[in-house]
Amino acid sequence: MKKFFTLSITIFALTLLACGGHSNTTIQWRGTDRTGIYHETGLMTSWAESGPELLWYFEGLGYGHSSPAVANGQIFVTGMTEDGRGYIFVFDTRGRLLRQREYGAEWTRNFDGTRGTITPHDGKLYLISGYGVIYCFDQRNLNLIWSKNLLQELNAPNIVWGIAESPLIVGDKVIATPGGSVHNVVALNRHNGELIWSTPGMGNQSSYTTPLFIDTQEVPLIVQLTGHHVLGIHAETGQMLWSHHNTNRHQMHGNTPVYSNGMVLITSGYGRGSTMLRLTNGGRGIEEVWFNPLLDNQQGGMVKVGDYIFGSGHAHRYWFCANWYTGEIMWQERGLAPGVTIANHDMLYIYTDTGYMILARATPSAFDIVSRFRIPFGENQHWAHPIIYDGVLYIRHKNVLMAFNIRK
């Protein structure tokens, strides 16, 4: 049953009008640039004991772990019905459901539901299902423009928990990772889905990772993780420029790499940890700077604020702060379940596996929690990454999308 609930809608609407709605902002996986860092102003630095004001919630998304995305002032999210069909839902910022459409079969084998987050770009929506089908829809009316079954057409196997990748747009190309021995990472024409280039990489299976694009080196670079390796791929030609061995016991790497100032942070759980790579020769090569097995974030992401990184461990179940350049742990704190981390300026927004939303200061001196509240709706796993858009914190918990006012 679908439920929609609105609180203080008149005040919220006036706030939107006053702020202009940030209608030109596009939010994809992990924010505007896949870093988990947001750039909002005028946000609260503490919350009431009961949490920030709940503006609205929608109950009826179905099963899913994908995050919301934003483009042209509208919110896009996917969900799956009980009979295994995937749907796109489109909302305005007041929480009104504008349209929805079925797109095909979704993942029902384990931890049921949608995986990868929608990537909005230039009036189109791109998404990959758990079964490896990539879709391109018209953002205005959700008409299908093209689709391609990556696994079937490119002879690649699926993985244990289903494909969990958000498409990467680079110019006129959309990047995806089938994980086949021949077509390992591919670039498709984003307008029609035709294959532009393909690289065999190291022949590893796909690994639940959403790739990163780096455009500040001499060569345009795509960094992607597969089962046993990190790959550096020339974005224009598909040539693999370098690889670095990086594996764990499940070949699962759920975190997009973090890039800053010529250095790339790679992190995963299941006995792995974090590796810092420095790009050399204009992005054509790499060297390992440091490795720390204690920084073993599984799928909640890490953020860089100043010269420090923040996140939570997997086997080592503590929250931590480490020096970006050396990997030295500045502090570690137990007692709080691991989870997702995003940031806005010098504040961390932490969504724990046990369903608490935490506001903390991003400081290397201590784990400085300011406020917390329990997520009121939804069920099962708390895995979807929250987003911040126009002073509102959007949280997806399985069947429910919630909007909390965090503006001062």
ZALO-184715 format. One line per 5 residues: number of its first residue (from 1); their letters; for each residue x, z, y of N, C-alpha, C. Coordinates in steps of 0.2 Angstrom, whole numbers, plus 5000, padded with zeros to 4 digits. Last residue first. Layout:
residues N
NUM) A) X,Z,Y,X,Z,Y,X,Z,Y; ...;
This chain:
residues 408
408) KRINF) 5094,5043,5129,5093,5049,5133,5086,5048,5137; 5089,5035,5114,5091,5035,5120,5089,5041,5124; 5084,5035,5101,5090,5039,5102,5093,5038,5109; 5070,5034,5092,5072,5034,5099,5078,5038,5100; 5069,5026,5076,5070,5033,5080,5073,5031,5087;
403) AMLVN) 5060,5018,5064,5063,5017,5071,5063,5024,5074; 5061,5013,5047,5059,5018,5052,5063,5017,5058; 5054,5006,5033,5058,5005,5039,5056,5010,5044; 5053,5009,5015,5051,5011,5022,5056,5009,5027; 5057,5008,5002,5051,5004,5004,5049,5005,5011;
398) KHRIY) 5073,5012,5005,5069,5008,5000,5063,5005,5003; 5074,5015,5021,5075,5019,5015,5070,5016,5010; 5082,5010,5035,5078,5008,5029,5080,5012,5023; 5082,5014,5052,5084,5016,5045,5079,5014,5040; 5088,5011,5068,5083,5009,5063,5086,5011,5056;
393) LVGDY) 5088,5019,5083,5091,5019,5077,5086,5017,5072; 5088,5012,5099,5084,5014,5094,5088,5014,5087; 5094,5006,5110,5093,5013,5110,5089,5016,5105; 5096,4993,5105,5092,4994,5111,5090,5001,5112; 5100,4997,5089,5098,4991,5093,5094,4994,5099;
388) IIPHA) 5109,5001,5075,5107,5003,5082,5106,4997,5086; 5106,5003,5058,5108,4999,5063,5106,5002,5070; 5111,5009,5041,5107,5009,5047,5110,5005,5053; 5112,5002,5025,5116,5004,5031,5111,5004,5037; 5105,5009,5011,5105,5004,5016,5108,5006,5022;
383) WHQNE) 5105,5020,5002,5111,5016,5002,5111,5011,5008; 5098,5032,4995,5099,5031,5002,5105,5027,5003; 5087,5029,4981,5094,5029,4984,5093,5028,4992; 5071,5037,4982,5076,5035,4978,5083,5034,4983; 5060,5033,4996,5061,5037,4990,5068,5034,4987;
378) GFPIR) 5051,5037,5012,5055,5033,5007,5057,5037,5001; 5054,5048,5026,5050,5044,5022,5054,5040,5017; 5062,5057,5034,5056,5059,5031,5052,5055,5026; 5079,5062,5033,5075,5056,5033,5068,5058,5030; 5083,5077,5042,5082,5074,5035,5077,5068,5036;
373) FRSVI) 5096,5078,5054,5089,5079,5052,5088,5075,5045; 5109,5085,5065,5107,5082,5059,5099,5083,5058; 5123,5086,5076,5115,5087,5075,5114,5084,5068; 5137,5087,5076,5133,5090,5082,5126,5091,5080; 5152,5090,5068,5145,5089,5067,5141,5092,5073;
368) DFASP) 5167,5087,5067,5163,5090,5072,5156,5087,5072; 5180,5089,5058,5174,5086,5057,5168,5090,5061; 5194,5088,5070,5190,5092,5065,5184,5087,5064; 5203,5079,5077,5205,5086,5076,5201,5090,5071; 5200,5066,5079,5205,5068,5074,5206,5075,5073;
363) TARAL) 5182,5063,5081,5188,5066,5084,5193,5067,5078; 5168,5058,5085,5173,5055,5081,5180,5057,5084; 5155,5070,5082,5160,5067,5086,5166,5064,5082; 5139,5065,5074,5146,5069,5074,5150,5066,5079; 5124,5066,5066,5127,5064,5072,5134,5068,5073;
358) IMYGT) 5116,5061,5051,5121,5066,5055,5124,5063,5061; 5103,5062,5041,5106,5058,5046,5110,5063,5050; 5101,5064,5023,5102,5067,5030,5105,5062,5035; 5100,5059,5010,5095,5058,5014,5095,5061,5021; 5111,5060,5001,5105,5064,5000,5100,5064,5005;
353) DTYIY) 5120,5051,5006,5117,5049,5000,5111,5054,4998; 5118,5051,5024,5121,5053,5018,5117,5051,5012; 5124,5043,5037,5118,5043,5033,5120,5045,5026; 5130,5045,5053,5132,5046,5046,5125,5047,5042; 5138,5040,5067,5131,5041,5064,5132,5040,5056;
348) LMDHN) 5149,5047,5078,5148,5044,5072,5141,5045,5070; 5155,5042,5095,5150,5046,5091,5149,5043,5084; 5161,5035,5105,5165,5041,5101,5160,5045,5097; 5153,5020,5102,5158,5024,5106,5162,5029,5103; 5146,5023,5087,5144,5020,5094,5148,5024,5099;
343) AITVG) 5146,5018,5070,5149,5022,5076,5146,5019,5082; 5142,5022,5053,5143,5018,5058,5145,5022,5064; 5143,5026,5036,5146,5028,5042,5146,5022,5047; 5135,5032,5022,5136,5027,5026,5139,5029,5033; 5142,5045,5010,5136,5040,5013,5139,5035,5017;
338) PALGR) 5143,5061,5002,5145,5055,5004,5140,5050,5007; 5136,5077,5007,5137,5072,5002,5140,5065,5005; 5147,5090,5012,5142,5085,5014,5142,5079,5009; 5157,5098,5007,5150,5101,5008,5145,5097,5011; 5173,5095,5014,5168,5095,5009,5162,5098,5011;
333) EQWMI) 5184,5086,5024,5179,5091,5024,5174,5090,5018; 5200,5083,5031,5195,5082,5026,5190,5088,5025; 5210,5076,5044,5206,5081,5041,5202,5079,5036; 5220,5066,5043,5220,5071,5049,5216,5077,5047; 5231,5058,5032,5224,5061,5033,5225,5067,5038;
328) EGTYW) 5239,5043,5036,5240,5050,5036,5233,5053,5037; 5240,5030,5038,5236,5032,5032,5236,5040,5031; 5246,5024,5049,5250,5027,5044,5246,5029,5037; 5237,5018,5058,5243,5015,5057,5247,5018,5051; 5225,5026,5058,5225,5019,5056,5231,5016,5054;
323) NACFW) 5224,5042,5050,5227,5038,5055,5227,5031,5053; 5208,5048,5046,5215,5046,5044,5218,5042,5050; 5196,5059,5041,5198,5055,5046,5206,5054,5045; 5182,5062,5029,5189,5062,5031,5190,5058,5037; 5172,5070,5017,5173,5066,5023,5180,5067,5026;
318) YRHAH) 5174,5070,4999,5174,5074,5006,5174,5068,5011; 5176,5068,4985,5169,5069,4988,5170,5073,4995; 5184,5057,4977,5186,5063,4981,5180,5064,4986; 5176,5047,4972,5178,5052,4967,5180,5058,4971; 5173,5044,4987,5169,5043,4981,5170,5048,4976;
313) GSGFI) 5173,5050,5004,5176,5048,4998,5171,5047,4993; 5169,5042,5020,5168,5047,5015,5171,5045,5009; 5177,5040,5037,5172,5038,5031,5172,5044,5026; 5187,5033,5050,5182,5039,5047,5178,5036,5042; 5202,5031,5058,5197,5028,5053,5193,5034,5051;
308) YDGVK) 5210,5029,5074,5208,5033,5068,5202,5030,5064; 5213,5026,5087,5218,5025,5082,5216,5028,5075; 5196,5022,5091,5203,5023,5093,5208,5021,5088; 5189,5021,5076,5187,5023,5083,5194,5025,5086; 5183,5011,5063,5189,5013,5067,5187,5015,5074;
303) VMGGQ) 5174,5016,5048,5174,5014,5055,5181,5016,5058; 5169,5011,5032,5173,5015,5036,5173,5012,5043; 5156,5010,5019,5159,5008,5025,5164,5013,5029; 5150,5014,5008,5147,5016,5014,5150,5014,5020; 5154,5012,4996,5150,5007,4998,5147,5008,5005;
298) QNDLL) 5166,5021,4993,5163,5016,4988,5160,5010,4991; 5182,5026,4999,5175,5025,5000,5172,5020,4996; 5195,5034,4997,5191,5030,4992,5184,5029,4993; 5208,5040,5000,5203,5037,5005,5199,5032,5001; 5217,5043,4991,5212,5048,4993,5207,5045,4997;
293) PNFWV) 5227,5033,4989,5221,5033,4984,5216,5038,4986; 5233,5023,5001,5231,5030,5000,5226,5031,4996; 5247,5013,5007,5241,5014,5002,5240,5021,5001; 5253,5003,5021,5252,5009,5017,5246,5009,5012; 5257,4989,5022,5259,4994,5027,5259,5001,5023;
288) EEIGR) 5261,4974,5014,5257,4981,5014,5261,4986,5018; 5259,4959,5023,5264,4964,5020,5260,4970,5019; 5255,4941,5022,5253,4948,5023,5259,4952,5020; 5252,4925,5030,5255,4929,5025,5253,4936,5026; 5246,4918,5040,5247,4914,5034,5250,4919,5028;
283) GGNTL) 5244,4924,5052,5239,4925,5047,5240,4921,5040; 5257,4922,5058,5250,4919,5061,5244,4920,5057; 5266,4929,5050,5266,4922,5051,5259,4919,5053; 5255,4942,5043,5261,4939,5046,5261,4932,5047; 5245,4956,5044,5245,4949,5044,5252,4947,5047;
278) RLMTS) 5246,4971,5034,5248,4968,5041,5248,4960,5040; 5235,4981,5026,5239,4975,5026,5240,4973,5033; 5232,4996,5018,5232,4993,5024,5237,4987,5024; 5220,5002,5006,5226,4998,5007,5226,4995,5014; 5212,5016,4998,5213,5011,5003,5220,5008,5004;
273) GRGYG) 5205,5017,4981,5207,5020,4988,5208,5015,4993; 5201,5018,4966,5206,5013,4970,5209,5017,4976; 5192,5024,4958,5199,5025,4957,5203,5021,4961; 5179,5020,4964,5181,5019,4957,5188,5020,4955; 5180,5012,4980,5180,5018,4976,5182,5016,4969;
268) STILV) 5190,5004,4993,5184,5004,4988,5185,5011,4984; 5196,4995,5007,5195,5001,5004,5189,5000,4999; 5208,4988,5018,5204,4987,5012,5202,4993,5008; 5211,4983,5034,5210,4989,5030,5205,4987,5024; 5223,4974,5042,5217,4973,5039,5216,4979,5034;
263) MGNSY) 5230,4970,5058,5230,4974,5052,5223,4974,5049; 5229,4964,5071,5234,4961,5066,5234,4965,5059; 5220,4972,5078,5227,4972,5080,5231,4969,5075; 5209,4975,5064,5211,4977,5071,5218,4976,5072; 5196,4975,5052,5202,4972,5055,5203,4974,5062;
258) VPTNG) 5190,4979,5036,5190,4981,5043,5197,4978,5047; 5181,4971,5023,5187,4973,5026,5186,4975,5034; 5166,4978,5017,5169,4973,5021,5175,4975,5024; 5164,4986,5001,5165,4987,5008,5168,4980,5011; 5163,4987,4988,5157,4986,4991,5158,4986,4999;
253) HMQHR) 5169,4981,4974,5172,4982,4981,5166,4981,4985; 5172,4983,4957,5167,4983,4962,5170,4985,4969; 5178,4983,4945,5179,4977,4949,5173,4977,4954; 5178,4995,4939,5172,4991,4938,5172,4984,4942; 5191,5000,4941,5189,5000,4934,5182,4996,4933;
248) NTNHH) 5199,4990,4953,5197,4996,4951,5193,4995,4944; 5211,4981,4963,5206,4982,4958,5204,4989,4957; 5221,4970,4970,5217,4976,4972,5211,4976,4967; 5234,4960,4975,5231,4963,4970,5228,4969,4972; 5232,4947,4987,5235,4954,4986,5231,4957,4980;
243) SWLMQ) 5236,4931,4993,5232,4936,4989,5236,4942,4988; 5235,4917,5005,5238,4923,5002,5233,4927,4998; 5228,4905,5007,5235,4906,5010,5239,4912,5007; 5219,4893,5000,5221,4900,4999,5228,4902,5002; 5210,4882,5010,5216,4884,5007,5217,4891,5006;
238) GTEAH) 5199,4879,5017,5198,4882,5011,5204,4884,5007; 5200,4873,5030,5201,4869,5024,5200,4872,5018; 5195,4883,5039,5194,4876,5040,5195,4872,5034; 5200,4895,5035,5193,4894,5036,5191,4887,5037; 5210,4899,5023,5210,4896,5029,5203,4893,5030;
233) IGLVH) 5210,4916,5016,5208,4909,5015,5207,4905,5022; 5216,4929,5007,5216,4926,5014,5215,4918,5013; 5209,4941,4996,5211,4934,4997,5211,4932,5005; 5212,4953,4985,5210,4952,4991,5213,4945,4993; 5207,4955,4967,5211,4953,4973,5208,4953,4979;
228) HGTLQ) 5198,4957,4957,5205,4960,4956,5209,4958,4962; 5185,4952,4961,5186,4957,4956,5193,4961,4956; 5188,4949,4979,5185,4947,4972,5187,4953,4968; 5186,4950,4996,5188,4953,4990,5184,4950,4984; 5192,4940,5010,5187,4942,5005,5190,4945,4999;
223) VILPV) 5194,4933,5026,5196,4938,5021,5191,4940,5017; 5198,4918,5034,5192,4922,5030,5196,4927,5025; 5205,4913,5049,5206,4916,5043,5199,4920,5040; 5213,4901,5058,5206,4904,5057,5206,4907,5050; 5230,4904,5063,5225,4900,5058,5218,4904,5058;
218) EQTDI) 5235,4913,5072,5236,4906,5073,5231,4902,5069; 5221,4925,5075,5228,4923,5072,5229,4916,5074; 5208,4928,5078,5214,4930,5083,5221,4928,5081; 5198,4927,5070,5199,4921,5074,5205,4923,5079; 5192,4931,5054,5197,4933,5059,5199,4927,5063;
213) FLPTT) 5178,4936,5045,5181,4931,5049,5186,4934,5054; 5174,4944,5029,5176,4944,5036,5179,4938,5039; 5161,4945,5016,5168,4943,5019,5168,4944,5027; 5155,4957,5007,5153,4953,5012,5160,4951,5016; 5156,4960,4989,5159,4961,4996,5156,4956,5000;
208) YSSQN) 5153,4960,4976,5148,4964,4980,5151,4964,4987; 5162,4951,4969,5163,4959,4969,5159,4963,4974; 5165,4938,4957,5162,4940,4964,5162,4948,4963; 5179,4936,4947,5172,4937,4948,5171,4939,4955; 5194,4926,4950,5190,4933,4948,5183,4932,4950;
203) GMGPT) 5202,4916,4953,5198,4915,4947,5194,4921,4945; 5209,4917,4965,5212,4919,4959,5208,4919,4952; 5203,4902,4972,5205,4909,4973,5210,4911,4967; 5197,4889,4971,5197,4893,4965,5200,4900,4966; 5187,4884,4985,5194,4887,4983,5193,4890,4976;
198) SWILE) 5179,4871,4993,5179,4876,4988,5186,4878,4986; 5170,4864,5007,5176,4865,5003,5175,4871,4998; 5156,4859,5008,5161,4857,5012,5168,4858,5009; 5141,4855,5000,5148,4859,4999,5153,4855,5004; 5126,4857,5009,5131,4853,5006,5137,4856,5006;
193) GNHRN) 5116,4864,5017,5118,4867,5011,5123,4863,5007; 5112,4860,5030,5109,4857,5024,5111,4859,5017; 5118,4868,5040,5112,4864,5041,5109,4861,5035; 5130,4873,5035,5125,4878,5036,5118,4874,5038; 5139,4867,5021,5136,4865,5028,5130,4869,5029;
188) LAVVN) 5148,4880,5014,5143,4875,5014,5141,4873,5021; 5163,4885,5006,5160,4884,5012,5154,4878,5011; 5167,4897,4993,5165,4891,4995,5162,4891,5002; 5176,4904,4980,5174,4905,4987,5172,4898,4990; 5177,4898,4967,5177,4905,4968,5174,4907,4975;
183) HVSGG) 5175,4886,4958,5172,4887,4964,5171,4895,4965; 5182,4889,4946,5184,4883,4950,5181,4884,4957; 5177,4901,4941,5185,4900,4940,5187,4894,4944; 5166,4909,4953,5168,4905,4947,5175,4904,4947; 5161,4916,4964,5165,4920,4959,5167,4916,4953;
178) PTAIV) 5153,4913,4975,5150,4913,4968,5154,4916,4963; 5152,4918,4990,5157,4919,4985,5154,4919,4978; 5151,4909,5006,5148,4913,5001,5153,4913,4995; 5149,4904,5023,5153,4906,5018,5150,4910,5013; 5144,4890,5031,5141,4896,5029,5146,4898,5023;
173) KDGVI) 5149,4881,5046,5150,4882,5039,5146,4889,5037; 5151,4877,5059,5145,4874,5055,5145,4875,5048; 5157,4893,5062,5156,4886,5065,5150,4883,5062; 5154,4903,5050,5160,4901,5054,5159,4894,5056; 5144,4916,5044,5144,4909,5047,5150,4908,5051;
168) LPSEA) 5142,4923,5028,5146,4923,5034,5146,4916,5037; 5129,4931,5019,5132,4925,5021,5136,4926,5028; 5131,4946,5011,5128,4943,5016,5132,4937,5019; 5130,4951,4994,5134,4948,4999,5129,4945,5005; 5128,4954,4980,5126,4959,4985,5131,4957,4991;
163) IGWVI) 5123,4950,4964,5126,4948,4970,5124,4952,4976; 5122,4963,4951,5119,4958,4955,5123,4956,4962; 5129,4972,4944,5123,4975,4948,5120,4969,4953; 5137,4963,4936,5134,4969,4933,5128,4971,4937; 5136,4946,4941,5139,4952,4940,5135,4958,4938;
158) NPANL) 5135,4929,4935,5133,4934,4939,5137,4941,4937; 5147,4916,4935,5143,4921,4931,5140,4926,4937; 5146,4898,4940,5149,4905,4941,5144,4910,4937; 5143,4884,4943,5146,4887,4936,5149,4893,4937; 5137,4879,4953,5144,4880,4954,5147,4883,4948;
153) EQLLN) 5123,4880,4950,5126,4874,4953,5134,4873,4953; 5121,4894,4946,5120,4888,4942,5123,4882,4944; 5126,4901,4958,5129,4902,4951,5127,4896,4946; 5119,4896,4969,5126,4895,4969,5129,4896,4962; 5106,4886,4972,5108,4891,4967,5115,4891,4966;
148) KSWIL) 5101,4884,4988,5105,4882,4983,5107,4888,4978; 5090,4877,5001,5092,4883,4997,5097,4880,4991; 5083,4874,5018,5087,4872,5011,5088,4878,5007; 5072,4879,5025,5076,4873,5027,5080,4870,5021; 5056,4886,5024,5062,4885,5021,5066,4878,5023;
143) NLNRQ) 5049,4894,5038,5049,4888,5034,5056,4887,5031; 5048,4905,5047,5050,4906,5040,5050,4900,5036; 5046,4902,5060,5041,4902,5056,5042,4903,5049; 5059,4905,5067,5052,4905,5071,5046,4905,5066; 5070,4903,5058,5068,4909,5061,5061,4910,5064;
138) DFCYI) 5070,4894,5044,5068,4893,5051,5066,4900,5054; 5082,4898,5031,5075,4898,5034,5075,4897,5042; 5091,4896,5017,5091,4895,5025,5084,4894,5027; 5098,4905,5003,5093,4902,5007,5094,4901,5014; 5106,4905,4988,5107,4906,4995,5101,4902,4998;
133) VGYGS) 5106,4915,4973,5103,4909,4977,5103,4910,4984; 5110,4926,4966,5115,4921,4968,5112,4915,4971; 5102,4936,4963,5103,4931,4957,5107,4925,4960; 5100,4943,4974,5104,4946,4969,5105,4941,4963; 5101,4930,4987,5097,4934,4983,5102,4938,4978;
128) ILYLK) 5107,4928,5003,5108,4927,4996,5105,4932,4992; 5102,4920,5019,5102,4926,5014,5104,4924,5007; 5099,4916,5036,5103,4915,5030,5103,4921,5025; 5089,4909,5048,5091,4915,5044,5094,4913,5037; 5091,4902,5064,5090,4901,5057,5092,4908,5054;
123) GDHPT) 5095,4902,5077,5088,4900,5076,5086,4900,5068; 5108,4905,5077,5106,4899,5080,5099,4897,5077; 5107,4917,5064,5112,4913,5067,5108,4906,5070; 5106,4932,5054,5103,4927,5058,5108,4923,5062; 5108,4936,5038,5112,4934,5043,5108,4929,5048;
118) ITGRT) 5101,4950,5028,5100,4943,5032,5105,4942,5037; 5111,4958,5016,5107,4958,5022,5107,4951,5025; 5110,4959,4998,5113,4957,5004,5108,4957,5010; 5098,4965,4990,5105,4968,4991,5107,4966,4998; 5082,4971,4984,5086,4966,4988,5093,4969,4989;
113) GDFNR) 5079,4978,4967,5078,4977,4974,5083,4972,4977; 5084,4991,4956,5080,4986,4958,5080,4985,4965; 5095,4997,4947,5094,4998,4954,5090,4993,4958; 5094,4983,4937,5096,4989,4938,5096,4991,4945; 5086,4971,4936,5090,4973,4930,5092,4980,4931;
108) TWEAG) 5081,4964,4946,5076,4969,4943,5080,4972,4937; 5082,4955,4961,5086,4958,4956,5082,4964,4953; 5070,4941,4964,5075,4946,4966,5077,4950,4960; 5064,4925,4966,5065,4930,4962,5071,4935,4965; 5058,4920,4983,5060,4919,4976,5061,4925,4972;
103) YERQR) 5052,4922,4995,5057,4917,4995,5059,4916,4988; 5037,4925,5005,5041,4925,4998,5046,4920,4998; 5036,4931,5021,5035,4926,5016,5039,4927,5010; 5028,4936,5036,5032,4938,5030,5031,4932,5026; 5026,4942,5054,5025,4937,5048,5029,4939,5042;
98) LLRGR) 5025,4954,5061,5023,4947,5064,5022,4942,5059; 5021,4970,5062,5023,4965,5057,5020,4958,5060; 5026,4980,5075,5021,4976,5072,5024,4971,5068; 5036,4988,5081,5034,4989,5074,5029,4985,5071; 5041,4985,5093,5035,4990,5093,5033,4992,5085;
93) TDFVF) 5049,4974,5091,5052,4981,5092,5047,4986,5093; 5042,4965,5077,5044,4966,5084,5046,4973,5085; 5047,4959,5061,5044,4964,5065,5046,4963,5073; 5046,4951,5046,5048,4950,5053,5044,4955,5057; 5052,4950,5029,5048,4953,5034,5051,4953,5041;
88) IYGRG) 5054,4941,5015,5057,4942,5021,5051,4945,5025; 5054,4945,4997,5051,4944,5003,5055,4945,5009; 5055,4942,4980,5058,4944,4986,5054,4941,4992; 5047,4948,4965,5048,4943,4970,5051,4946,4977; 5045,4958,4955,5051,4955,4956,5052,4949,4961;
83) DETMG) 5033,4965,4955,5034,4959,4950,5040,4955,4951; 5034,4973,4965,5035,4976,4959,5035,4971,4953; 5044,4965,4978,5038,4968,4975,5039,4970,4968; 5057,4968,4989,5055,4965,4983,5049,4969,4980; 5063,4964,5006,5061,4968,5001,5058,4965,4995;
78) TVFIQ) 5073,4962,5021,5070,4959,5015,5068,4965,5010; 5070,4960,5039,5073,4964,5033,5069,4961,5027; 5072,4958,5056,5072,4955,5050,5074,4959,5044; 5066,4959,5072,5069,4963,5067,5067,4960,5060; 5069,4952,5088,5064,4953,5082,5069,4956,5077;
73) GNAVA) 5076,4948,5099,5072,4953,5100,5067,4955,5094; 5085,4938,5094,5079,4936,5098,5074,4941,5099; 5088,4947,5079,5089,4941,5083,5083,4940,5087; 5094,4959,5067,5090,4958,5073,5093,4951,5076; 5091,4967,5051,5095,4962,5055,5091,4961,5062;
68) PSSHG) 5092,4981,5040,5089,4977,5045,5094,4972,5048; 5100,4980,5023,5099,4983,5030,5095,4978,5034; 5094,4982,5006,5097,4978,5012,5096,4981,5018; 5089,4988,4996,5094,4991,4999,5097,4988,5004; 5072,4989,4989,5078,4985,4992,5083,4990,4995;
63) YGLGE) 5055,4986,4985,5061,4989,4983,5067,4985,4987; 5043,4986,4999,5045,4986,4992,5052,4988,4991; 5039,4988,5012,5044,4983,5011,5045,4982,5004; 5030,4998,5015,5027,4992,5012,5032,4987,5011; 5028,5006,5030,5029,5007,5023,5025,5001,5019;
58) FYWLL) 5036,5008,5045,5032,5003,5041,5033,5005,5034; 5035,5019,5060,5038,5017,5053,5033,5012,5050; 5040,5023,5076,5036,5020,5071,5039,5020,5065; 5048,5033,5083,5043,5029,5086,5038,5025,5082; 5052,5050,5081,5050,5044,5077,5045,5040,5081;
53) EPGSE) 5065,5057,5091,5058,5055,5091,5057,5049,5086; 5078,5065,5082,5075,5061,5087,5068,5059,5086; 5076,5082,5074,5078,5075,5074,5075,5071,5080; 5073,5095,5074,5069,5091,5070,5071,5083,5070; 5082,5099,5084,5083,5101,5077,5079,5097,5072;
48) AWSTM) 5087,5084,5094,5083,5090,5093,5084,5093,5086; 5104,5079,5096,5097,5078,5094,5093,5085,5094; 5116,5073,5107,5114,5078,5102,5106,5076,5101; 5118,5063,5115,5124,5065,5112,5123,5071,5108; 5109,5048,5117,5109,5055,5116,5116,5057,5113;
43) LGTEH) 5115,5033,5126,5112,5036,5120,5113,5044,5120; 5120,5025,5136,5114,5029,5137,5111,5032,5131; 5124,5009,5127,5125,5014,5132,5119,5019,5133; 5131,5002,5112,5125,5004,5116,5128,5009,5122; 5139,4995,5103,5141,4996,5110,5135,4997,5114;
38) YIGTR) 5145,4999,5086,5140,4997,5091,5142,4999,5098; 5153,4995,5071,5154,4998,5078,5148,4995,5082; 5154,4989,5059,5151,4995,5059,5151,4999,5066; 5160,4976,5059,5164,4982,5060,5161,4989,5059; 5152,4964,5061,5154,4967,5054,5159,4973,5054;
33) DTGRW) 5148,4961,5073,5154,4958,5071,5157,4961,5064; 5136,4968,5076,5137,4961,5079,5143,4958,5076; 5132,4977,5060,5133,4976,5068,5134,4969,5070; 5132,4976,5046,5137,4980,5050,5138,4979,5057; 5125,4960,5046,5128,4966,5042,5133,4969,5046;
28) QITTN) 5119,4958,5063,5119,4956,5056,5122,4962,5052; 5111,4956,5078,5114,4961,5073,5114,4958,5066; 5112,4949,5094,5111,4947,5087,5115,4952,5082; 5105,4949,5110,5109,4953,5105,5107,4951,5098; 5096,4945,5118,5101,4940,5116,5106,4943,5111;
23) SHGGC) 5087,4955,5122,5085,4950,5118,5090,4945,5115; 5087,4968,5126,5093,4966,5123,5092,4960,5119; 5076,4974,5133,5075,4972,5126,5081,4969,5123; 5075,4978,5146,5076,4971,5145,5076,4969,5138; 5072,4991,5150,5079,4989,5148,5080,4982,5146;
18) ALLTL) 5059,4991,5154,5064,4993,5159,5071,4991,5157; 5053,4987,5142,5052,4983,5148,5058,4985,5153; 5056,4998,5134,5058,4991,5132,5058,4987,5138; 5049,5008,5141,5056,5009,5140,5059,5002,5139; 5036,5004,5139,5039,5004,5145,5046,5004,5145;
13) AFITI) 5035,5006,5125,5035,4999,5128,5037,4999,5135; 5037,5020,5124,5042,5015,5121,5041,5008,5124; 5025,5024,5130,5032,5026,5133,5037,5021,5130; 5016,5019,5121,5016,5017,5128,5022,5018,5131; 5019,5025,5109,5020,5018,5109,5020,5016,5117;
8) SLTFF) 5020,5038,5102,5022,5037,5109,5023,5029,5111; 5021,5031,5086,5021,5037,5090,5023,5035,5097; 5013,5023,5073,5016,5022,5079,5015,5029,5083; 5013,5016,5057,5012,5022,5061,5016,5021,5067; 5007,5008,5043,5011,5007,5049,5009,5013,5054;
3) KKM) 5008,5004,5026,5006,5008,5031,5010,5007,5037; 5003,4996,5011,5007,4995,5017,5004,5000,5022; 5004,5000,4994,5000,5000,5000,5004,5000,5006;
